[in-house]
Amino acid sequence: VSTQSTWETNPLWSKKSRHYMHKMSYQSRGADIAGDVIMFSGCKDSQTSSDLGNTSLFDMPQHGPGSAGGACTTALVSVLASRPSMRIVELLDAMRSVLLERRFSQTPQLSSSHRLDLGRAFEP
């Protein structure tokens, strides 16, 4: 039986500030995890993550011809290639923006094993 405690963020669009605000929810499933785990998932539980036949659509450095890959993973790599230093919340928002610009309906989610400071720097 797997046990985990996670903090998940859900985007709330603010018309006033024209940015996503993040609502955190805590879900405990048994004993706490000792490690510091951060996970980006491709979409909400109610959505399906898309795959790409050609990742070159994401304007990122190519290592050979465009190849297949997940849309969220490709958005993550694309964002980090263009801006390797940013806060966790900036990375999540940038990934969501890249997918929206390319007309993907999935919304990447963030989960962690502990309460997470979304303003801290992302460290791969």
Secondary structure, 3 states (H helix, E strand, C coil): CCCEEEEEEEEEEECCCCEEEEEEEEEEECCCCCCCCEEEECCCCCCCCCEECCHHHHCCCCCCCCCCEEHHHHHHHHHHHHCCCCEHHHHHHHHHHHHHHCCCCCCCEEEECCCCCCCCECCC
